[in-house]
Amino acid sequence: MIPLLITLPVIAYFSMIAFHSMNLTVVNYEGKLVPYSLGVIVLYSYAVLYAFPPYPLEALSLSAFLYIIGIWLLGFIDDRFGKPYPKGLRGHIRYVTETRKITTGLLKAIGTIGFALLYLWTKQPNSFLLNLLSFFLLTGLPHTMNLFDTRPLRVWKASLVMTIVIFIGSPLPSFYFVVTIIAVYYILFVLEGHRKAMLGDNGATVIGAMLAIVFIHHTDLFVQIGVFFSILFFILLAEKWSISTLIESWSMLRVIDQIGIVKK
């Protein structure tokens, strides 16, 4: 645990420098170039837990690790080669039908479906409905986290709520896990709140992928169904309206949205 806590800030610092030097940056909502390097911290933390688990866990299996790496890679490709438009799944499909050119967003959607199916194929067979629910979580949660990644700390806050739900609905994890999660959340909170780095598609989707794995294997069916309807709500909402516009239209949501963001 101590080596992980020591290396996390180092990984965060050098990944920011590396992304900057390779021009792996994006213009944020303030018009500033920011590296989308925070997903590296999340992936690194999961990799360390996978390599040195305190005890065997389904969420730290080889198949789960490969699924999470695949989702991160798809997000990174979208960050690196994607364009600001089109928006939404329907927008990408319309663009492909009109131009006969596949977008990185649609590639990410197809790839996510493929990785989710491969992951389910490696698991012990369940009923059709349980597999369908798991498939929706594996594909829907990465997409939903990506929908929130339009302003600093939105993914952080959404994932924090889901992490609390997991802690309430499942046995308390080891001290090792709790400290690791706190350390990762703290680094993301500081760097994203100060707009020094951002999650990008790679960070937002990999957080969603990790949450999906944990929900499937370490929460009961009622919690999973509740998450399913929450995902469905936000996906349908985002296809019709902008989440940013909705947040700006509610004073309480605006206040929550500004928590942790340092004014400059």
C-alpha positions as protocol buffer text, in pm:
chain_id: "A"
residue {
  index: 1
  type: MET
  ca { x: 0 y: 0 z: 0 }
}
residue {
  index: 2
  type: ILE
  ca { x: 282 y: 244 z: 88 }
}
residue {
  index: 3
  type: PRO
  ca { x: 456 y: 210 z: -255 }
}
residue {
  index: 4
  type: LEU
  ca { x: 125 y: 279 z: -430 }
}
residue {
  index: 5
  type: LEU
  ca { x: 59 y: 592 z: -225 }
}
residue {
  index: 6
  type: ILE
  ca { x: 412 y: 716 z: -294 }
}
residue {
  index: 7
  type: THR
  ca { x: 405 y: 645 z: -666 }
}
residue {
  index: 8
  type: LEU
  ca { x: 57 y: 786 z: -736 }
}
residue {
  index: 9
  type: PRO
  ca { x: 164 y: 1155 z: -720 }
}
residue {
  index: 10
  type: VAL
  ca { x: 474 y: 1070 z: -925 }
}
residue {
  index: 11
  type: ILE
  ca { x: 265 y: 899 z: -1193 }
}
residue {
  index: 12
  type: ALA
  ca { x: 24 y: 1193 z: -1191 }
}
residue {
  index: 13
  type: TYR
  ca { x: 306 y: 1447 z: -1236 }
}
residue {
  index: 14
  type: PHE
  ca { x: 500 y: 1266 z: -1506 }
}
residue {
  index: 15
  type: SER
  ca { x: 189 y: 1163 z: -1701 }
}
residue {
  index: 16
  type: MET
  ca { x: 89 y: 1532 z: -1718 }
}
residue {
  index: 17
  type: ILE
  ca { x: 435 y: 1623 z: -1849 }
}
residue {
  index: 18
  type: ALA
  ca { x: 435 y: 1335 z: -2098 }
}
residue {
  index: 19
  type: PHE
  ca { x: 89 y: 1419 z: -2232 }
}
residue {
  index: 20
  type: HIS
  ca { x: 187 y: 1786 z: -2266 }
}
residue {
  index: 21
  type: SER
  ca { x: 509 y: 1704 z: -2450 }
}
residue {
  index: 22
  type: MET
  ca { x: 325 y: 1474 z: -2694 }
}
residue {
  index: 23
  type: ASN
  ca { x: 48 y: 1733 z: -2749 }
}
residue {
  index: 24
  type: LEU
  ca { x: -209 y: 1501 z: -2596 }
}
residue {
  index: 25
  type: THR
  ca { x: -413 y: 1797 z: -2482 }
}
residue {
  index: 26
  type: VAL
  ca { x: -754 y: 1946 z: -2547 }
}
residue {
  index: 27
  type: VAL
  ca { x: -897 y: 2295 z: -2517 }
}
residue {
  index: 28
  type: ASN
  ca { x: -1119 y: 2301 z: -2209 }
}
residue {
  index: 29
  type: TYR
  ca { x: -1428 y: 2513 z: -2146 }
}
residue {
  index: 30
  type: GLU
  ca { x: -1204 y: 2803 z: -2039 }
}
residue {
  index: 31
  type: GLY
  ca { x: -1014 y: 2796 z: -2369 }
}
residue {
  index: 32
  type: LYS
  ca { x: -695 y: 2653 z: -2214 }
}
residue {
  index: 33
  type: LEU
  ca { x: -493 y: 2352 z: -2329 }
}
residue {
  index: 34
  type: VAL
  ca { x: -518 y: 2078 z: -2066 }
}
residue {
  index: 35
  type: PRO
  ca { x: -371 y: 1725 z: -2082 }
}
residue {
  index: 36
  type: TYR
  ca { x: -625 y: 1443 z: -2060 }
}
residue {
  index: 37
  type: SER
  ca { x: -389 y: 1236 z: -1845 }
}
residue {
  index: 38
  type: LEU
  ca { x: -593 y: 1157 z: -1534 }
}
residue {
  index: 39
  type: GLY
  ca { x: -718 y: 830 z: -1680 }
}
residue {
  index: 40
  type: VAL
  ca { x: -361 y: 702 z: -1650 }
}
residue {
  index: 41
  type: ILE
  ca { x: -379 y: 744 z: -1271 }
}
residue {
  index: 42
  type: VAL
  ca { x: -705 y: 550 z: -1252 }
}
residue {
  index: 43
  type: LEU
  ca { x: -575 y: 271 z: -1476 }
}
residue {
  index: 44
  type: TYR
  ca { x: -243 y: 254 z: -1289 }
}
residue {
  index: 45
  type: SER
  ca { x: -419 y: 225 z: -952 }
}
residue {
  index: 46
  type: TYR
  ca { x: -638 y: -57 z: -1079 }
}
residue {
  index: 47
  type: ALA
  ca { x: -333 y: -233 z: -1229 }
}
residue {
  index: 48
  type: VAL
  ca { x: -153 y: -222 z: -892 }
}
residue {
  index: 49
  type: LEU
  ca { x: -458 y: -362 z: -714 }
}
residue {
  index: 50
  type: TYR
  ca { x: -484 y: -634 z: -979 }
}
residue {
  index: 51
  type: ALA
  ca { x: -116 y: -723 z: -941 }
}
residue {
  index: 52
  type: PHE
  ca { x: -118 y: -717 z: -559 }
}
residue {
  index: 53
  type: PRO
  ca { x: -474 y: -791 z: -440 }
}
residue {
  index: 54
  type: PRO
  ca { x: -520 y: -833 z: -64 }
}
residue {
  index: 55
  type: TYR
  ca { x: -747 y: -1130 z: -140 }
}
residue {
  index: 56
  type: PRO
  ca { x: -908 y: -1283 z: -452 }
}
residue {
  index: 57
  type: LEU
  ca { x: -1185 y: -1068 z: -598 }
}
residue {
  index: 58
  type: GLU
  ca { x: -1390 y: -1115 z: -913 }
}
residue {
  index: 59
  type: ALA
  ca { x: -1349 y: -744 z: -990 }
}
residue {
  index: 60
  type: LEU
  ca { x: -970 y: -799 z: -1004 }
}
residue {
  index: 61
  type: SER
  ca { x: -972 y: -1099 z: -1236 }
}
residue {
  index: 62
  type: LEU
  ca { x: -770 y: -1118 z: -1558 }
}
residue {
  index: 63
  type: SER
  ca { x: -1081 y: -1090 z: -1775 }
}
residue {
  index: 64
  type: ALA
  ca { x: -1193 y: -778 z: -1584 }
}
residue {
  index: 65
  type: PHE
  ca { x: -846 y: -627 z: -1622 }
}
residue {
  index: 66
  type: LEU
  ca { x: -845 y: -688 z: -1999 }
}
residue {
  index: 67
  type: TYR
  ca { x: -1195 y: -542 z: -2033 }
}
residue {
  index: 68
  type: ILE
  ca { x: -1091 y: -227 z: -1843 }
}
residue {
  index: 69
  type: ILE
  ca { x: -771 y: -185 z: -2048 }
}
residue {
  index: 70
  type: GLY
  ca { x: -979 y: -222 z: -2365 }
}
residue {
  index: 71
  type: ILE
  ca { x: -1225 y: 46 z: -2255 }
}
residue {
  index: 72
  type: TRP
  ca { x: -940 y: 282 z: -2163 }
}
residue {
  index: 73
  type: LEU
  ca { x: -775 y: 227 z: -2503 }
}
residue {
  index: 74
  type: LEU
  ca { x: -1100 y: 304 z: -2689 }
}
residue {
  index: 75
  type: GLY
  ca { x: -1139 y: 623 z: -2486 }
}
residue {
  index: 76
  type: PHE
  ca { x: -780 y: 723 z: -2557 }
}
residue {
  index: 77
  type: ILE
  ca { x: -831 y: 673 z: -2932 }
}
residue {
  index: 78
  type: ASP
  ca { x: -1138 y: 896 z: -2916 }
}
residue {
  index: 79
  type: ASP
  ca { x: -941 y: 1160 z: -2721 }
}
residue {
  index: 80
  type: ARG
  ca { x: -652 y: 1147 z: -2967 }
}
residue {
  index: 81
  type: PHE
  ca { x: -833 y: 1131 z: -3299 }
}
residue {
  index: 82
  type: GLY
  ca { x: -1193 y: 1230 z: -3223 }
}
residue {
  index: 83
  type: LYS
  ca { x: -1367 y: 1548 z: -3333 }
}
residue {
  index: 84
  type: PRO
  ca { x: -1601 y: 1772 z: -3128 }
}
residue {
  index: 85
  type: TYR
  ca { x: -1890 y: 1680 z: -3357 }
}
residue {
  index: 86
  type: PRO
  ca { x: -2116 y: 1495 z: -3413 }
}
residue {
  index: 87
  type: LYS
  ca { x: -2273 y: 1463 z: -3069 }
}
residue {
  index: 88
  type: GLY
  ca { x: -2472 y: 1174 z: -2928 }
}
residue {
  index: 89
  type: LEU
  ca { x: -2509 y: 820 z: -3056 }
}
residue {
  index: 90
  type: ARG
  ca { x: -2775 y: 920 z: -3307 }
}
residue {
  index: 91
  type: GLY
  ca { x: -2548 y: 1198 z: -3434 }
}
residue {
  index: 92
  type: HIS
  ca { x: -2264 y: 954 z: -3498 }
}
residue {
  index: 93
  type: ILE
  ca { x: -2491 y: 708 z: -3675 }
}
residue {
  index: 94
  type: ARG
  ca { x: -2638 y: 987 z: -3891 }
}
residue {
  index: 95
  type: TYR
  ca { x: -2288 y: 1110 z: -3977 }
}
residue {
  index: 96
  type: VAL
  ca { x: -2177 y: 762 z: -4085 }
}
residue {
  index: 97
  type: THR
  ca { x: -2484 y: 708 z: -4304 }
}
residue {
  index: 98
  type: GLU
  ca { x: -2440 y: 1047 z: -4471 }
}
residue {
  index: 99
  type: THR
  ca { x: -2061 y: 1049 z: -4520 }
}
residue {
  index: 100
  type: ARG
  ca { x: -1977 y: 676 z: -4522 }
}
residue {
  index: 101
  type: LYS
  ca { x: -1697 y: 754 z: -4275 }
}
residue {
  index: 102
  type: ILE
  ca { x: -1684 y: 592 z: -3932 }
}
residue {
  index: 103
  type: THR
  ca { x: -1624 y: 824 z: -3638 }
}
residue {
  index: 104
  type: THR
  ca { x: -1406 y: 747 z: -3338 }
}
residue {
  index: 105
  type: GLY
  ca { x: -1717 y: 787 z: -3123 }
}
residue {
  index: 106
  type: LEU
  ca { x: -1897 y: 510 z: -3312 }
}
residue {
  index: 107
  type: LEU
  ca { x: -1580 y: 300 z: -3308 }
}
residue {
  index: 108
  type: LYS
  ca { x: -1574 y: 343 z: -2929 }
}
residue {
  index: 109
  type: ALA
  ca { x: -1938 y: 233 z: -2902 }
}
residue {
  index: 110
  type: ILE
  ca { x: -1883 y: -76 z: -3117 }
}
residue {
  index: 111
  type: GLY
  ca { x: -1561 y: -159 z: -2937 }
}
residue {
  index: 112
  type: THR
  ca { x: -1728 y: -124 z: -2596 }
}
residue {
  index: 113
  type: ILE
  ca { x: -1999 y: -368 z: -2704 }
}
residue {
  index: 114
  type: GLY
  ca { x: -1731 y: -610 z: -2823 }
}
residue {
  index: 115
  type: PHE
  ca { x: -1527 y: -594 z: -2501 }
}
residue {
  index: 116
  type: ALA
  ca { x: -1843 y: -633 z: -2292 }
}
residue {
  index: 117
  type: LEU
  ca { x: -1947 y: -944 z: -2486 }
}
residue {
  index: 118
  type: LEU
  ca { x: -1598 y: -1093 z: -2457 }
}
residue {
  index: 119
  type: TYR
  ca { x: -1597 y: -1030 z: -2084 }
}
residue {
  index: 120
  type: LEU
  ca { x: -1937 y: -1195 z: -2037 }
}
residue {
  index: 121
  type: TRP
  ca { x: -1823 y: -1488 z: -2250 }
}
residue {
  index: 122
  type: THR
  ca { x: -1540 y: -1557 z: -2002 }
}
residue {
  index: 123
  type: LYS
  ca { x: -1773 y: -1562 z: -1704 }
}
residue {
  index: 124
  type: GLN
  ca { x: -1980 y: -1846 z: -1567 }
}
residue {
  index: 125
  type: PRO
  ca { x: -2311 y: -1864 z: -1755 }
}
residue {
  index: 126
  type: ASN
  ca { x: -2606 y: -1690 z: -1592 }
}
residue {
  index: 127
  type: SER
  ca { x: -2965 y: -1652 z: -1700 }
}
residue {
  index: 128
  type: PHE
  ca { x: -3032 y: -1452 z: -2015 }
}
residue {
  index: 129
  type: LEU
  ca { x: -3184 y: -1162 z: -1816 }
}
residue {
  index: 130
  type: LEU
  ca { x: -2888 y: -1141 z: -1575 }
}
residue {
  index: 131
  type: ASN
  ca { x: -2644 y: -1144 z: -1866 }
}
residue {
  index: 132
  type: LEU
  ca { x: -2849 y: -875 z: -2039 }
}
residue {
  index: 133
  type: LEU
  ca { x: -2841 y: -660 z: -1725 }
}
residue {
  index: 134
  type: SER
  ca { x: -2464 y: -709 z: -1691 }
}
residue {
  index: 135
  type: PHE
  ca { x: -2416 y: -624 z: -2058 }
}
residue {
  index: 136
  type: PHE
  ca { x: -2608 y: -300 z: -2016 }
}
residue {
  index: 137
  type: LEU
  ca { x: -2399 y: -202 z: -1714 }
}
residue {
  index: 138
  type: LEU
  ca { x: -2074 y: -287 z: -1894 }
}
residue {
  index: 139
  type: THR
  ca { x: -2166 y: -72 z: -2193 }
}
residue {
  index: 140
  type: GLY
  ca { x: -2389 y: 190 z: -2033 }
}
residue {
  index: 141
  type: LEU
  ca { x: -2178 y: 300 z: -1736 }
}
residue {
  index: 142
  type: PRO
  ca { x: -1869 y: 396 z: -1940 }
}
residue {
  index: 143
  type: HIS
  ca { x: -2095 y: 591 z: -2177 }
}
residue {
  index: 144
  type: THR
  ca { x: -2279 y: 762 z: -1890 }
}
residue {
  index: 145
  type: MET
  ca { x: -1955 y: 871 z: -1720 }
}
residue {
  index: 146
  type: ASN
  ca { x: -1845 y: 1010 z: -2055 }
}
residue {
  index: 147
  type: LEU
  ca { x: -2166 y: 1215 z: -2074 }
}
residue {
  index: 148
  type: PHE
  ca { x: -2076 y: 1384 z: -1746 }
}
residue {
  index: 149
  type: ASP
  ca { x: -1723 y: 1468 z: -1857 }
}
residue {
  index: 150
  type: THR
  ca { x: -1804 y: 1817 z: -1987 }
}
residue {
  index: 151
  type: ARG
  ca { x: -1691 y: 2017 z: -1683 }
}
residue {
  index: 152
  type: PRO
  ca { x: -1433 y: 1956 z: -1408 }
}
residue {
  index: 153
  type: LEU
  ca { x: -1526 y: 1715 z: -1127 }
}
residue {
  index: 154
  type: ARG
  ca { x: -1864 y: 1608 z: -1269 }
}
residue {
  index: 155
  type: VAL
  ca { x: -1743 y: 1253 z: -1325 }
}
residue {
  index: 156
  type: TRP
  ca { x: -1569 y: 1270 z: -987 }
}
residue {
  index: 157
  type: LYS
  ca { x: -1896 y: 1358 z: -810 }
}
residue {
  index: 158
  type: ALA
  ca { x: -2105 y: 1105 z: -1001 }
}
residue {
  index: 159
  type: SER
  ca { x: -1855 y: 826 z: -935 }
}
residue {
  index: 160
  type: LEU
  ca { x: -1829 y: 925 z: -568 }
}
residue {
  index: 161
  type: VAL
  ca { x: -2207 y: 882 z: -529 }
}
residue {
  index: 162
  type: MET
  ca { x: -2184 y: 538 z: -693 }
}
residue {
  index: 163
  type: THR
  ca { x: -1890 y: 440 z: -475 }
}
residue {
  index: 164
  type: ILE
  ca { x: -2091 y: 528 z: -165 }
}
residue {
  index: 165
  type: VAL
  ca { x: -2379 y: 316 z: -296 }
}
residue {
  index: 166
  type: ILE
  ca { x: -2137 y: 26 z: -341 }
}
residue {
  index: 167
  type: PHE
  ca { x: -2001 y: 65 z: 13 }
}
residue {
  index: 168
  type: ILE
  ca { x: -2354 y: 71 z: 154 }
}
residue {
  index: 169
  type: GLY
  ca { x: -2476 y: -224 z: -50 }
}
residue {
  index: 170
  type: SER
  ca { x: -2179 y: -458 z: -6 }
}
residue {
  index: 171
  type: PRO
  ca { x: -1942 y: -573 z: 270 }
}
residue {
  index: 172
  type: LEU
  ca { x: -1685 y: -313 z: 372 }
}
residue {
  index: 173
  type: PRO
  ca { x: -1363 y: -364 z: 171 }
}
residue {
  index: 174
  type: SER
  ca { x: -1021 y: -394 z: 328 }
}
residue {
  index: 175
  type: PHE
  ca { x: -832 y: -94 z: 464 }
}
residue {
  index: 176
  type: TYR
  ca { x: -595 y: -131 z: 167 }
}
residue {
  index: 177
  type: PHE
  ca { x: -881 y: -72 z: -80 }
}
residue {
  index: 178
  type: VAL
  ca { x: -1030 y: 216 z: 115 }
}
residue {
  index: 179
  type: VAL
  ca { x: -699 y: 404 z: 139 }
}
residue {
  index: 180
  type: THR
  ca { x: -628 y: 346 z: -232 }
}
residue {
  index: 181
  type: ILE
  ca { x: -970 y: 478 z: -333 }
}
residue {
  index: 182
  type: ILE
  ca { x: -932 y: 784 z: -108 }
}
residue {
  index: 183
  type: ALA
  ca { x: -586 y: 856 z: -253 }
}
residue {
  index: 184
  type: VAL
  ca { x: -708 y: 833 z: -612 }
}
residue {
  index: 185
  type: TYR
  ca { x: -1013 y: 1049 z: -542 }
}
residue {
  index: 186
  type: TYR
  ca { x: -796 y: 1309 z: -370 }
}
residue {
  index: 187
  type: ILE
  ca { x: -548 y: 1339 z: -658 }
}
residue {
  index: 188
  type: LEU
  ca { x: -827 y: 1362 z: -914 }
}
residue {
  index: 189
  type: PHE
  ca { x: -1005 y: 1622 z: -700 }
}
residue {
  index: 190
  type: VAL
  ca { x: -699 y: 1845 z: -672 }
}
residue {
  index: 191
  type: LEU
  ca { x: -574 y: 1823 z: -1031 }
}
residue {
  index: 192
  type: GLU
  ca { x: -913 y: 1851 z: -1197 }
}
residue {
  index: 193
  type: GLY
  ca { x: -1040 y: 2112 z: -954 }
}
residue {
  index: 194
  type: HIS
  ca { x: -736 y: 2329 z: -1035 }
}
residue {
  index: 195
  type: ARG
  ca { x: -774 y: 2250 z: -1408 }
}
residue {
  index: 196
  type: LYS
  ca { x: -419 y: 2114 z: -1427 }
}
residue {
  index: 197
  type: ALA
  ca { x: -536 y: 1797 z: -1600 }
}
residue {
  index: 198
  type: MET
  ca { x: -860 y: 1631 z: -1702 }
}
residue {
  index: 199
  type: LEU
  ca { x: -1002 y: 1282 z: -1731 }
}
residue {
  index: 200
  type: GLY
  ca { x: -1090 y: 1298 z: -2098 }
}
residue {
  index: 201
  type: ASP
  ca { x: -1280 y: 1015 z: -2262 }
}
residue {
  index: 202
  type: ASN
  ca { x: -1015 y: 765 z: -2154 }
}
residue {
  index: 203
  type: GLY
  ca { x: -1047 y: 855 z: -1786 }
}
residue {
  index: 204
  type: ALA
  ca { x: -1425 y: 893 z: -1775 }
}
residue {
  index: 205
  type: THR
  ca { x: -1494 y: 566 z: -1956 }
}
residue {
  index: 206
  type: VAL
  ca { x: -1243 y: 364 z: -1755 }
}
residue {
  index: 207
  type: ILE
  ca { x: -1403 y: 487 z: -1431 }
}
residue {
  index: 208
  type: GLY
  ca { x: -1740 y: 376 z: -1567 }
}
residue {
  index: 209
  type: ALA
  ca { x: -1593 y: 39 z: -1665 }
}
residue {
  index: 210
  type: MET
  ca { x: -1447 y: -19 z: -1319 }
}
residue {
  index: 211
  type: LEU
  ca { x: -1775 y: 75 z: -1151 }
}
residue {
  index: 212
  type: ALA
  ca { x: -1965 y: -160 z: -1382 }
}
residue {
  index: 213
  type: ILE
  ca { x: -1742 y: -454 z: -1288 }
}
residue {
  index: 214
  type: VAL
  ca { x: -1784 y: -383 z: -917 }
}
residue {
  index: 215
  type: PHE
  ca { x: -2162 y: -340 z: -942 }
}
residue {
  index: 216
  type: ILE
  ca { x: -2198 y: -669 z: -1130 }
}
residue {
  index: 217
  type: HIS
  ca { x: -1993 y: -880 z: -892 }
}
residue {
  index: 218
  type: HIS
  ca { x: -2018 y: -708 z: -553 }
}
residue {
  index: 219
  type: THR
  ca { x: -2372 y: -569 z: -523 }
}
residue {
  index: 220
  type: ASP
  ca { x: -2708 y: -739 z: -517 }
}
residue {
  index: 221
  type: LEU
  ca { x: -2963 y: -750 z: -796 }
}
residue {
  index: 222
  type: PHE
  ca { x: -3177 y: -463 z: -663 }
}
residue {
  index: 223
  type: VAL
  ca { x: -2879 y: -226 z: -664 }
}
residue {
  index: 224
  type: GLN
  ca { x: -2789 y: -329 z: -1019 }
}
residue {
  index: 225
  type: ILE
  ca { x: -3145 y: -269 z: -1137 }
}
residue {
  index: 226
  type: GLY
  ca { x: -3141 y: 75 z: -973 }
}
residue {
  index: 227
  type: VAL
  ca { x: -2816 y: 158 z: -1154 }
}
residue {
  index: 228
  type: PHE
  ca { x: -2966 y: 28 z: -1479 }
}
residue {
  index: 229
  type: PHE
  ca { x: -3259 y: 272 z: -1460 }
}
residue {
  index: 230
  type: SER
  ca { x: -3026 y: 558 z: -1361 }
}
residue {
  index: 231
  type: ILE
  ca { x: -2807 y: 491 z: -1666 }
}
residue {
  index: 232
  type: LEU
  ca { x: -3110 y: 466 z: -1893 }
}
residue {
  index: 233
  type: PHE
  ca { x: -3242 y: 797 z: -1760 }
}
residue {
  index: 234
  type: PHE
  ca { x: -2918 y: 987 z: -1826 }
}
residue {
  index: 235
  type: ILE
  ca { x: -2862 y: 833 z: -2170 }
}
residue {
  index: 236
  type: LEU
  ca { x: -3213 y: 926 z: -2286 }
}
residue {
  index: 237
  type: LEU
  ca { x: -3178 y: 1269 z: -2125 }
}
residue {
  index: 238
  type: ALA
  ca { x: -2850 y: 1340 z: -2306 }
}
residue {
  index: 239
  type: GLU
  ca { x: -2998 y: 1243 z: -2643 }
}
residue {
  index: 240
  type: LYS
  ca { x: -3255 y: 1524 z: -2612 }
}
residue {
  index: 241
  type: TRP
  ca { x: -3092 y: 1789 z: -2394 }
}
residue {
  index: 242
  type: SER
  ca { x: -2748 y: 1904 z: -2288 }
}
residue {
  index: 243
  type: ILE
  ca { x: -2658 y: 1799 z: -1934 }
}
residue {
  index: 244
  type: SER
  ca { x: -2469 y: 2128 z: -1892 }
}
residue {
  index: 245
  type: THR
  ca { x: -2778 y: 2326 z: -1989 }
}
residue {
  index: 246
  type: LEU
  ca { x: -2990 y: 2136 z: -1738 }
}
residue {
  index: 247
  type: ILE
  ca { x: -2737 y: 2191 z: -1460 }
}
residue {
  index: 248
  type: GLU
  ca { x: -2721 y: 2563 z: -1536 }
}
residue {
  index: 249
  type: SER
  ca { x: -3101 y: 2589 z: -1519 }
}
residue {
  index: 250
  type: TRP
  ca { x: -3119 y: 2463 z: -1157 }
}
residue {
  index: 251
  type: SER
  ca { x: -2961 y: 2675 z: -884 }
}
residue {
  index: 252
  type: MET
  ca { x: -2896 y: 2379 z: -650 }
}
residue {
  index: 253
  type: LEU
  ca { x: -2726 y: 2183 z: -927 }
}
residue {
  index: 254
  type: ARG
  ca { x: -2514 y: 2487 z: -1013 }
}
residue {
  index: 255
  type: VAL
  ca { x: -2395 y: 2509 z: -654 }
}
residue {
  index: 256
  type: ILE
  ca { x: -2307 y: 2138 z: -646 }
}
residue {
  index: 257
  type: ASP
  ca { x: -2140 y: 2168 z: -983 }
}
residue {
  index: 258
  type: GLN
  ca { x: -1902 y: 2439 z: -852 }
}
residue {
  index: 259
  type: ILE
  ca { x: -1793 y: 2248 z: -542 }
}
residue {
  index: 260
  type: GLY
  ca { x: -1418 y: 2183 z: -556 }
}
residue {
  index: 261
  type: ILE
  ca { x: -1349 y: 2403 z: -858 }
}
residue {
  index: 262
  type: VAL
  ca { x: -1086 y: 2660 z: -762 }
}
residue {
  index: 263
  type: LYS
  ca { x: -1154 y: 3008 z: -895 }
}
residue {
  index: 264
  type: LYS
  ca { x: -865 y: 3177 z: -1072 }
}
